[in-house]
Amino acid sequence: MKVGEKLKVAYIVSIAHGLDAWTYREIDGLENNNTNVSLFPLKFRAGPYMPEAELDIYWFNWITVFLFQPWYFVRDPVKYLTLWFEALKTHSLPYLLVGFDFARQMSKRKIQFIDCVFADHKFFIGFYCKRIINLPLSIAIYGYELKNNTNWVILKQALPYADTIIVNCDYNKQLLAKISGNAIADKAKFIRHFAEVPDKAASTKIKILHVGGIKSQKGHAQLFKAIKSLGELSDNIEVWVAGYPGDINIQELALESGIADKVKIFESIPDQVLELLYQQCDIFYLPSITLRDGVSEGLGFPY
């Protein structure tokens, strides 16, 4: 890369409820530090952390994906057929087809680096992009994909192709070693999540803040049950719940737990509002629950 030239990075992401907060902040940081980011999303639904309007976003569609397949074959029939055979063998053909489309768009944008958020569908497509255009590939692994992956075969095949692997806790690095071996786990870089938590103001009640998707593995039920068990002592407690919608109805859960009068639900909120909640709360609650099907919270050590 020439002096003064900006690095061009492709982010393969999901915007299922806006971007994940940490991905949004990461992209913002890169954009402010001599890097141009292009987004290659697989899903889209509005949420509190939406990409900036000026950000380059490529929206793929299946018609274009299929129409260009003969063109990819003519350009390099040996590579095309080799990858098709591998994709059929590993039940990953849709990822390869989209990978061809993404790789073409990345070449047009002169992308120099590919980053995938989560070791799931995004990483599988990124893996094929690397095989097609041979760019450096990084993957951030956050936990759930090491417990309940949609395609273990292609995951194990793709991991050795990652030039950089990021994990957010030592537990996930241990899981990675069990799945792919110590050689892969040893090259993983350990970077913790962090939050800038302001000083809290004085308050009359004890305020417990839960931030995360409204999902079973996030431990809302366990928290509500614990507060209910306090009896009259819980009269001095408020629970604040912030997070995007998931598989549980948090209002119904609060009612069933008998503490609906103590629960305030904020759902999806932007950073500015979340900062105020961090400032005012007394306790931050982030459990790690392992469900019967093996799904667990990605951070921390599950019980």
C-alpha angles and dihedrals in degrees: 000000000000122000109273092015116126120236111243113219129184116211115200103202147152119240092191094143099003117295120314108266095243091048091051091052092045092053091046090052092050093048089054093049109060096284132117113210125202117192123219103187126188097194135025134203126142119256142152095283106055124168115262113264094243094053116113109246126179114205110197125206128196095235091062091042092058097038093059097049094095089051092055090049094051092049095055114357095175095054092041095054093041092055092044090054092049092047093051090048093051097038090242103117096126089056091052093049092052089042090061090051094047092046091054091051092045090053090051089053092045090237114189102188137028123212124187124199109217127001094259133083092334093055093046090055091044089052091056091045088057091049090051103043101014100230125156110273130205130184131196112209117199105177116260093079089060090057106037109017121171094223118020093176096060091039092059091045094048101045096074088056093059110104092196129025121190123196125182100213140020092247090063090049088055090050090050090054091052092051102040107013134255094287091065095039092050092062092052115111117222113224119164125216113246139189130202101230116193123217111277123239123232114276137181099224130049104254118204115196124203117187121184145077114314091249134137095246091056092077104236091140092053091050094049091048092051092051092048090053090060091071113191091000088071091066088087094052133091124187119209116197120194125172147096120286118277141161098308133066102233094194092054091045091054091049093048090048091053096236102095090125090059098048125087115189120206099165114185112008135165125251094262092060094040089054090059091051091051089049095052103038124096098200130030112208122201114155129180114227125183112208124212092259090055097257111140143169110278097227127067132005112307124226 
